[in-house]
Amino acid sequence: MPSETLWEIAKAEVEKRGSGGGEGDGVEIGEKSVFFIGSKNGGKTTIILRCLDRDEPPKPTLALEYTYGRRTKGHNIPKDIAHFWELGGGTSLLDLISIPITSDTLRTFSIVLVLDLSKPNDLWPTMENLLQAMKSHVDKMIMKLGKTNSKAASEMRQRIWSNMQKDHPDFDSEKRKVICKTLRFVAHYYGASLMFTSKSEALLLKIRGVINQLAFGIDRSKSICVDQNKPLFITAGLDSLSQIGSPPVPDNDIGKLHAHSPMELWKKVYERVFPPKSINTLKDTKDPARDPQYAEREVDEMRMQKDQELEQYKRSSSKSWKQIELDS
Protein backbone atom coordinates (compact mmCIF):
# COMPACT_ATOMS: atom_id res chain seq x y z
CA MET A 1 0.00 0.00 0.00
CA PRO A 2 1.59 3.34 -1.06
CA SER A 3 2.55 5.76 1.71
CA GLU A 4 1.17 9.29 1.88
CA THR A 5 2.83 11.89 -0.28
CA LEU A 6 4.29 15.10 1.14
CA TRP A 7 1.35 17.09 -0.26
CA GLU A 8 -1.20 14.77 1.35
CA ILE A 9 0.53 15.14 4.72
CA ALA A 10 0.61 18.94 4.35
CA LYS A 11 -3.06 19.03 3.34
CA ALA A 12 -4.03 16.91 6.35
CA GLU A 13 -2.08 19.22 8.69
CA VAL A 14 -3.79 22.34 7.31
CA GLU A 15 -7.22 20.71 7.64
CA LYS A 16 -6.39 19.68 11.20
CA ARG A 17 -5.47 23.25 12.14
CA GLY A 18 -8.52 24.70 10.44
CA SER A 19 -11.02 22.31 12.02
CA GLY A 20 -10.79 23.66 15.54
CA GLY A 21 -7.13 23.39 16.32
CA GLY A 22 -6.11 26.17 18.63
CA GLU A 23 -5.57 26.94 22.25
CA GLY A 24 -8.17 24.42 23.32
CA ASP A 25 -6.36 21.59 21.50
CA GLY A 26 -2.89 22.40 22.78
CA VAL A 27 -1.70 23.97 19.53
CA GLU A 28 0.33 27.07 20.28
CA ILE A 29 -0.92 30.14 18.49
CA GLY A 30 1.90 32.20 17.00
CA GLU A 31 -0.11 35.39 16.43
CA LYS A 32 -1.94 37.48 19.00
CA SER A 33 -3.50 40.93 19.02
CA VAL A 34 -3.56 43.63 21.69
CA PHE A 35 -6.04 46.51 21.39
CA PHE A 36 -5.31 49.73 23.32
CA ILE A 37 -8.32 51.92 24.13
CA GLY A 38 -8.91 54.62 26.71
CA SER A 39 -8.61 58.28 27.60
CA LYS A 40 -7.45 60.72 24.97
CA ASN A 41 -3.80 61.68 25.56
CA GLY A 42 -3.66 58.99 28.24
CA GLY A 43 -0.32 57.49 27.18
CA LYS A 44 -1.38 54.54 25.00
CA THR A 45 1.15 55.28 22.25
CA THR A 46 3.95 55.72 24.79
CA ILE A 47 3.27 52.27 26.27
CA ILE A 48 3.24 50.62 22.83
CA LEU A 49 6.51 52.27 21.78
CA ARG A 50 8.12 51.25 25.07
CA CYS A 51 7.01 47.64 24.63
CA LEU A 52 8.49 47.57 21.12
CA ASP A 53 11.77 49.23 22.20
CA ARG A 54 11.21 52.12 19.81
CA ASP A 55 13.02 55.26 20.89
CA GLU A 56 10.86 57.86 19.17
CA PRO A 57 8.54 60.63 20.38
CA PRO A 58 4.87 59.60 20.44
CA LYS A 59 2.56 61.29 17.94
CA PRO A 60 -1.16 61.96 18.44
CA THR A 61 -3.30 59.06 17.25
CA LEU A 62 -5.68 60.33 14.59
CA ALA A 63 -8.22 57.50 14.52
CA LEU A 64 -7.15 53.85 14.49
CA GLU A 65 -3.49 52.94 14.20
CA TYR A 66 -1.72 49.62 13.74
CA THR A 67 1.79 48.32 14.29
CA TYR A 68 3.32 44.95 15.08
CA GLY A 69 6.15 43.30 16.94
CA ARG A 70 7.98 39.99 16.60
CA ARG A 71 9.70 37.78 19.15
CA THR A 72 12.11 34.94 18.48
CA LYS A 73 11.37 31.69 20.33
CA GLY A 74 14.45 29.75 19.29
CA HIS A 75 16.68 28.64 16.45
CA ASN A 76 14.80 27.61 13.30
CA ILE A 77 11.47 28.28 15.03
CA PRO A 78 9.05 30.78 13.44
CA LYS A 79 8.81 34.08 15.30
CA ASP A 80 5.75 34.95 17.34
CA ILE A 81 3.91 37.97 15.94
CA ALA A 82 1.95 40.48 18.01
CA HIS A 83 -0.48 42.90 16.37
CA PHE A 84 -0.90 46.20 18.24
CA TRP A 85 -3.99 48.32 17.57
CA GLU A 86 -4.69 51.72 19.12
CA LEU A 87 -7.97 53.63 19.12
CA GLY A 88 -7.57 57.40 19.25
CA GLY A 89 -10.07 60.08 20.19
CA GLY A 90 -11.13 58.70 23.57
CA THR A 91 -14.83 57.81 23.21
CA SER A 92 -15.50 59.68 19.96
CA LEU A 93 -14.61 56.89 17.50
CA LEU A 94 -16.33 53.83 18.95
CA ASP A 95 -17.49 52.62 15.51
CA LEU A 96 -13.87 51.77 14.66
CA ILE A 97 -13.83 49.01 17.28
CA SER A 98 -15.31 46.64 14.70
CA ILE A 99 -12.24 46.86 12.43
CA PRO A 100 -9.62 44.98 14.50
CA ILE A 101 -12.03 42.71 16.42
CA THR A 102 -13.60 40.12 14.13
CA SER A 103 -14.86 36.58 14.61
CA ASP A 104 -11.54 35.37 13.15
CA THR A 105 -9.29 37.34 15.53
CA LEU A 106 -11.44 37.17 18.66
CA ARG A 107 -9.82 34.05 20.13
CA THR A 108 -6.37 35.67 20.33
CA PHE A 109 -7.39 39.20 21.32
CA SER A 110 -6.59 41.17 24.49
CA ILE A 111 -7.89 44.60 25.49
CA VAL A 112 -5.80 47.20 27.33
CA LEU A 113 -7.89 50.04 28.80
CA VAL A 114 -5.78 53.12 29.63
CA LEU A 115 -7.40 55.73 31.91
CA ASP A 116 -6.07 59.16 32.83
CA LEU A 117 -6.09 59.47 36.64
CA SER A 118 -5.37 63.20 36.41
CA LYS A 119 -8.97 63.65 35.16
CA PRO A 120 -11.03 61.66 37.69
CA ASN A 121 -14.34 63.29 36.69
CA ASP A 122 -13.96 61.86 33.17
CA LEU A 123 -12.79 58.45 34.35
CA TRP A 124 -16.09 56.62 34.85
CA PRO A 125 -17.90 57.91 31.71
CA THR A 126 -14.85 57.12 29.57
CA MET A 127 -14.46 53.66 31.08
CA GLU A 128 -18.17 52.86 30.92
CA ASN A 129 -18.66 53.97 27.30
CA LEU A 130 -15.62 52.07 26.05
CA LEU A 131 -16.36 48.87 27.97
CA GLN A 132 -20.02 48.84 26.94
CA ALA A 133 -19.14 49.36 23.27
CA MET A 134 -16.46 46.68 23.48
CA LYS A 135 -18.74 44.16 25.22
CA SER A 136 -21.56 44.77 22.75
CA HIS A 137 -19.28 44.16 19.77
CA VAL A 138 -17.61 41.09 21.30
CA ASP A 139 -21.03 39.57 22.07
CA LYS A 140 -22.02 40.06 18.41
CA MET A 141 -18.81 38.42 17.22
CA ILE A 142 -19.27 35.42 19.53
CA MET A 143 -22.85 35.05 18.30
CA LYS A 144 -21.61 35.20 14.70
CA LEU A 145 -18.91 32.64 15.45
CA GLY A 146 -21.49 30.37 17.06
CA LYS A 147 -23.39 30.08 13.77
CA THR A 148 -20.39 28.46 12.08
CA ASN A 149 -18.49 26.93 15.02
CA SER A 150 -20.65 26.46 18.10
CA LYS A 151 -17.90 24.56 19.94
CA ALA A 152 -15.41 27.42 19.58
CA ALA A 153 -18.02 29.97 20.66
CA SER A 154 -18.89 27.89 23.73
CA GLU A 155 -15.21 27.51 24.68
CA MET A 156 -14.73 31.25 24.33
CA ARG A 157 -17.66 32.04 26.63
CA GLN A 158 -16.29 29.62 29.22
CA ARG A 159 -12.82 31.17 28.98
CA ILE A 160 -14.26 34.67 29.47
CA TRP A 161 -16.31 33.51 32.45
CA SER A 162 -13.34 31.72 34.05
CA ASN A 163 -11.33 34.94 33.98
CA MET A 164 -13.95 36.80 35.98
CA GLN A 165 -13.31 35.31 39.43
CA LYS A 166 2.59 58.25 36.42
CA ASP A 167 2.35 57.81 40.14
CA HIS A 168 -0.83 58.83 41.82
CA PRO A 169 -2.01 62.41 41.28
CA ASP A 170 -2.03 64.46 44.46
CA PHE A 171 -5.51 63.55 45.74
CA ASP A 172 -6.37 63.49 49.40
CA SER A 173 -6.52 60.10 51.07
CA GLU A 174 -10.30 59.60 50.80
CA LYS A 175 -10.48 60.52 47.11
CA ARG A 176 -7.52 58.28 46.36
CA LYS A 177 -9.26 55.43 48.18
CA VAL A 178 -12.41 55.89 46.05
CA ILE A 179 -10.40 55.77 42.80
CA CYS A 180 -8.30 52.77 43.82
CA LYS A 181 -11.11 50.64 45.25
CA THR A 182 -13.43 51.43 42.33
CA LEU A 183 -10.87 50.47 39.70
CA ARG A 184 -9.99 47.32 41.64
CA PHE A 185 -13.65 46.30 41.66
CA VAL A 186 -14.14 46.99 37.93
CA ALA A 187 -10.95 45.10 37.04
CA HIS A 188 -11.96 42.12 39.19
CA TYR A 189 -15.50 42.20 37.77
CA TYR A 190 -14.16 41.88 34.21
CA GLY A 191 -11.37 39.44 35.09
CA ALA A 192 -8.74 42.01 34.12
CA SER A 193 -5.37 43.14 35.43
CA LEU A 194 -5.01 46.59 36.99
CA MET A 195 -1.82 48.61 37.07
CA PHE A 196 -0.92 52.27 37.48
CA THR A 197 1.95 53.72 35.51
CA SER A 198 3.71 56.97 34.70
CA LYS A 199 6.94 57.97 32.97
CA SER A 200 8.88 56.17 35.71
CA GLU A 201 11.25 53.63 34.12
CA ALA A 202 10.52 51.03 36.80
CA LEU A 203 6.75 51.24 36.22
CA LEU A 204 7.14 51.16 32.43
CA LEU A 205 9.21 47.97 32.73
CA LYS A 206 6.39 46.37 34.73
CA ILE A 207 3.83 47.40 32.13
CA ARG A 208 6.07 46.10 29.36
CA GLY A 209 6.17 42.71 31.06
CA VAL A 210 2.37 42.55 31.22
CA ILE A 211 1.96 43.57 27.56
CA ASN A 212 4.54 40.97 26.51
CA GLN A 213 2.53 38.36 28.37
CA LEU A 214 -0.60 39.35 26.42
CA ALA A 215 1.23 39.62 23.09
CA PHE A 216 3.64 36.68 23.25
CA GLY A 217 2.35 34.45 26.04
CA ILE A 218 5.36 34.71 28.35
CA ASP A 219 4.94 33.88 32.04
CA ARG A 220 2.64 36.20 33.97
CA SER A 221 4.06 38.26 36.83
CA LYS A 222 2.97 37.15 40.30
CA SER A 223 3.91 40.41 42.04
CA ILE A 224 1.12 42.46 43.58
CA CYS A 225 0.73 45.90 45.17
CA VAL A 226 -2.63 46.95 46.65
CA ASP A 227 -1.33 49.85 48.75
CA GLN A 228 -3.36 52.90 47.67
CA ASN A 229 -0.41 55.16 48.51
CA LYS A 230 1.67 53.44 45.83
CA PRO A 231 1.03 52.64 42.14
CA LEU A 232 -1.35 49.67 42.10
CA PHE A 233 -0.16 46.50 40.35
CA ILE A 234 -2.60 43.59 40.41
CA THR A 235 -2.59 40.89 37.74
CA ALA A 236 -5.84 39.13 36.88
CA GLY A 237 -6.90 36.53 39.43
CA LEU A 238 -4.81 37.82 42.35
CA ASP A 239 -7.46 40.14 43.83
CA SER A 240 -10.73 39.23 45.54
CA LEU A 241 -13.95 40.92 46.63
CA SER A 242 -13.08 40.29 50.28
CA GLN A 243 -9.77 42.13 49.84
CA ILE A 244 -11.38 44.99 47.92
CA GLY A 245 -14.12 45.47 50.50
CA SER A 246 -17.37 47.39 50.22
CA PRO A 247 -17.77 50.73 48.40
CA PRO A 248 -16.15 53.58 50.38
CA VAL A 249 -19.29 55.28 51.66
CA PRO A 250 -20.64 55.71 55.22
CA ASP A 251 -22.92 52.86 56.35
CA ASN A 252 -25.83 55.22 56.98
CA ASP A 253 -25.59 56.53 53.39
CA ILE A 254 -25.27 53.27 51.49
CA GLY A 255 -28.95 52.45 52.06
CA LYS A 256 -29.93 55.68 50.31
CA LEU A 257 -28.24 54.58 47.09
CA HIS A 258 -30.73 52.64 44.98
CA ALA A 259 -28.83 50.34 42.61
CA HIS A 260 -29.89 47.29 40.60
CA SER A 261 -26.42 45.72 40.44
CA PRO A 262 -23.04 45.89 42.22
CA MET A 263 -21.56 47.75 39.23
CA GLU A 264 -24.29 50.39 39.41
CA LEU A 265 -23.71 50.78 43.17
CA TRP A 266 -19.99 51.40 42.68
CA LYS A 267 -20.80 53.86 39.90
CA LYS A 268 -23.12 55.87 42.17
CA VAL A 269 -20.52 55.95 44.95
CA TYR A 270 -17.79 57.06 42.55
CA GLU A 271 -19.90 59.79 40.95
CA ARG A 272 -20.79 61.23 44.37
CA VAL A 273 -17.11 62.09 44.78
CA PHE A 274 -16.30 62.78 41.12
CA PRO A 275 -19.45 64.04 39.32
CA PRO A 276 -19.10 63.35 35.59
CA LYS A 277 -18.78 66.20 33.17
CA SER A 278 -21.29 66.59 30.36
CA ILE A 279 -20.99 63.68 27.94
CA ASN A 280 -20.60 66.18 25.10
CA THR A 281 -17.32 67.39 26.57
CA LEU A 282 -15.90 63.87 26.28
CA LYS A 283 -16.42 63.72 22.52
CA ASP A 284 -14.00 65.45 20.23
CA THR A 285 -16.18 66.95 17.52
CA LYS A 286 -13.28 68.52 15.66
CA ASP A 287 -12.89 67.21 12.10
CA PRO A 288 -9.43 65.53 11.93
CA ALA A 289 -9.37 66.11 8.16
CA ARG A 290 -9.13 69.86 8.82
CA ASP A 291 -6.46 69.64 11.51
CA PRO A 292 -3.44 71.80 10.45
CA GLN A 293 -0.93 69.24 11.74
CA TYR A 294 -2.09 66.78 9.05
CA ALA A 295 -2.09 69.32 6.20
CA GLU A 296 -1.06 68.12 2.72
CA ARG A 297 -1.33 70.82 0.06
CA GLU A 298 -2.18 68.62 -2.94
CA VAL A 299 -4.68 66.52 -1.02
CA ASP A 300 -6.30 69.54 0.64
CA GLU A 301 -6.66 71.38 -2.68
CA MET A 302 -8.32 68.35 -4.26
CA ARG A 303 -10.59 67.99 -1.22
CA MET A 304 -11.62 71.65 -1.51
CA GLN A 305 -12.35 71.18 -5.21
CA LYS A 306 -14.48 68.10 -4.56
CA ASP A 307 -16.36 69.87 -1.76
CA GLN A 308 -17.19 72.72 -4.14
CA GLU A 309 -18.34 70.26 -6.81
CA LEU A 310 -20.51 68.49 -4.24
CA GLU A 311 -22.16 71.74 -3.13
CA GLN A 312 -22.78 72.71 -6.76
CA TYR A 313 -24.33 69.30 -7.43
CA LYS A 314 -26.58 69.64 -4.38
CA ARG A 315 -27.80 73.07 -5.53
CA SER A 316 -28.48 71.90 -9.08
CA SER A 317 -30.27 68.78 -7.83
CA SER A 318 -32.41 70.89 -5.52
CA LYS A 319 -33.41 73.15 -8.43
CA SER A 320 -34.25 70.14 -10.57
CA TRP A 321 -36.57 68.67 -7.93
CA LYS A 322 -38.28 72.02 -7.41
CA GLN A 323 -38.85 72.32 -11.17
CA ILE A 324 -40.36 68.82 -11.27
CA GLU A 325 -42.73 69.73 -8.43
CA LEU A 326 -43.82 72.92 -10.23
CA ASP A 327 -44.40 71.07 -13.49
CA SER A 328 -46.53 68.48 -11.76
N, C-alpha and C positions, 0 to 999 in steps of 0.2 A: 504494500500500500504506500503510495507516494507521500512524502512528508510535506508539511505546509511550506509554501514559498514565503520569501521575505515580505512580499506585498500583502499576502493573506494575514501574516502575523501583525503587520503594521495596521491593517484595516481592523482587525479584531481589537487591537489596543485602543484605537481611536473610538470605536463603538463602545468599548468598556468605559472609557472616560466620559463619553457623552451620555451614557444611560444611567446617570446618577452617581458616578464616581465623584468624590469630593471630600470634604472634611468628614462627613459622616461615615465614609468607607475607608478612612485611613490614608487617603491619597493627599499628599501635601500640595497645597495650592501655591503656585509661584507668583501670583499676582494678587495684590490687595489694593483697596482704595481708601483714602482718608479724606473726608469732606469737612473743611473748616467753615463754620458759620458763627455769627455773633455780632457784637456791638461794632458799629462803624468806628474806625480808627482804634480798634481794641488791641491790635498787635498780632493779628493772624498771620500776616505776611512775614513779620519778623520771626515768628516761631518756625514757619516753614523753611525760611532761608537758613536758620540756625540748624535745623535738623538735617539739611542737605549740605552743610558746610560751605555755604556760599557767602563769601565776604563782599556783600554789595548792599547799598542803601535800599531800604524797602520803598516801593512806589505805591501810590494809592491804587486800590483795586477798583477798576471801572465797573465791572458787572460780575462776570464769572471767569475765573482764570484757572489755568491748568499747568501743572508741571509734573515731573516724575523723578524718581530716584531709583538707583539699582544697588544691590548688595550681593557681594560674592559669598557663596556658601562653602566653596572648596574647589580644588583643582578639577578641571573638566566637568564641573557641575554648572548647569545653567544658572544665571544670576536671578535672584528674586527681584521683582519689579514692584514698586509702590507708586500708585497714581495719587497725586495730591490735587484736590480741587478746593477753590476758595470762593465763597460768595461775598461780594462787596455790597455796600449800600445798607448794611444793617438789616432792617425789616422791609425795605422798599422794593426788593426784587425777588420775592418769594416764588414767583412763577418759574424761576430758573432752576429751582430745586429738582425739577423733573428731568433735567438734562443729564446729570451724572448718575442719578439713582434710577436704574432700570431693573426689570425682573431678571436680567442676565447678570448684573453686577451686585445685586442685593446681598448675596450670600457672603461676599468678601468685603463688605463695606463697614466703615467705622465713622462715627460722627464726633467732631470736636467742637464743642460750643465754647466760644471765648466771650466773656462778659467783662465790661469795664467797671471796676469797683469804684472808680473816682466819680461815677455818675449813678449813685444808688437809686435815685428816683426813676431812672430809665431801666433799671436792671430787670424787674419783674415783667413789665410789658414786652421788653425785647426778648427775654427768655421764653415767655409764654407764647408769643406769636410765632417764633421760630420752631419751638418744639411741637406746637399744634400743627403747623404746616408740614413739618417733617413726618410726624406720626400719620397724618392723613394720607400723605403720598406713599409712605411705606406700606400702610394697610392696603392701598389700592394695588401696589405692586405684588404683595403677597397673594391677594385675591386673584390677580391676573396669572401669577405663577401656578396657583392651585388648579386652574383650568387645564393646564398642560402637564403638570407634575405635582399631583396632590401630596405625594410622599415628601418631596422637597419642601413644599409649603408648610406641611405639618411639622417637619423637623425644625424649620426656621422659627415657627411660633414657639416651639418648646425651648429652643435655644434662647430666644428673647426672654421668655418667662423665667428661665433658670438664672438669668443674669440679674433678675430684679430682687432677690433676697438681698511785678512791682511789689513790694511789700505792701502791707495794709495801708490804705489812706489813713489820715489822722482823724479817725472817728473816736468818739468817746466810747467807753467800755460797753455800755448798754446797746448802742447802735451797732458796734462791731459784733456783739453777740447775736443780734437779730440777723445780720447778713450771714455770718458763719453758720449758724444753726439752720437757717432757711436753705442755704445752698447745700448743706450736708443732707437735709431731708430730700430735696429734689434729686440730688445725685443718687441717693440710695433708692428712691422710688423708681428711678429709671434704670437702675443697675449700672450706673456710670461711675467713672473715677472723678475725683474732684481735686484740683490743685491750683494754688495761687502762684503767680509768677510776676516777674518784673524784669528789668534789664540786668539784674544780678546774674553773674556768670554761673554761680552755684545753682540757682533756681532754673536757669535755662538748660543746664546739663540734665537736671531731673526731668524737665519737660521733654527734652530730646529722647531720653530713655523710654518714656511712656509712648511717644509717637513712634519710635522704632519698634516697640512691641506691637502696636497696632498695624504698622506698615509691613513689618518683616517677620513677625511672630517670635521675636526673641523673648527670653524669660522675663516675666513681669516682676517689677520691684515689690518687695514685701515691706518696705519702710512705710511708716505712717506718722503723721503729725496732726493732732486734733486740737492743739493749743491755739485758742483764738487770738493770742497775742503774737503768734508767729504765722508765716505763710502756711496755710493748710496743704497737706499732701496725703490724700486717702485714695488708694487704688480700689477698684470695684471689688466688693465682697468683704472688705475689711472693716466696714462700719456696720452699725446696727441701730435699730430704733431705740433700744434701751440706752445706748451710749449717747445718741443724739438728744433724747429727752423730749419733753413736751414743748410746744411753742412758747417763746419767751414773752408771756403776758401774765399779769396778776390773776390769781385764781378767781377773784370776784368779778373779773372782766370777761373771762373766757366763756362764761355762760351767756353773755350778751351777744356773742358772735354767732350768727346763724349760718352754718355751713353744711353742705350736703356731702362733702367728702373731706378727707384729711388734707388733700392738696388745696382745696378751697379755703380751709381753715388757716393753713400756713400763709396763703395769699393775703387773707384779710389782716392777719397779724402783721405781716411785712408792710402792707400798704398803710397801716396806721402810723408807722414810723416814717416810711418813705412814700408819701402820696405820689402816684404816677402823674407825669406830665400829660398834657393832651396828646392823644395818639397821633394827631397830625404833625406834632413836632418831631415825632420819631421817624417820619417818612421824608426822605430827601426828594423833593419834587423837582429839583433842578434837572434840566435836560443835559445828560452827559455829552451829547453830540455837539452842544454849544459851549462846552467848557474850554476856555482859552488854552489850558495846558495840553489839550489833545488836538490843537489846531494843525491842519494840513491844507495849504493854500489851494492845491489843485482839487482836492476832494471837497473842500468847503465851497469853492466856486461852482463846482458841478452840482452840489447839493442846493445852493441858492438858485441856480438855473432851473433845476427840477421842481423846486418849491414854487417858483414863479409860474412854470408851465402848469403845475397842478392847480394853482389858484385860478389861472386863466381858463382851464378846462372846467372847473367848478362853476365859474361865472357863465360860460357859454352854455353849459348843460342846464343851468337854472333858467336861462332865457329861453332855451328850447322847450322846456317843460311848461313854462308860462304861456308860450305861444300855442302849444298844443291845447292847453286848457281854454284859451280864448277862442280857438278855432272850433272847439267842441261845444 
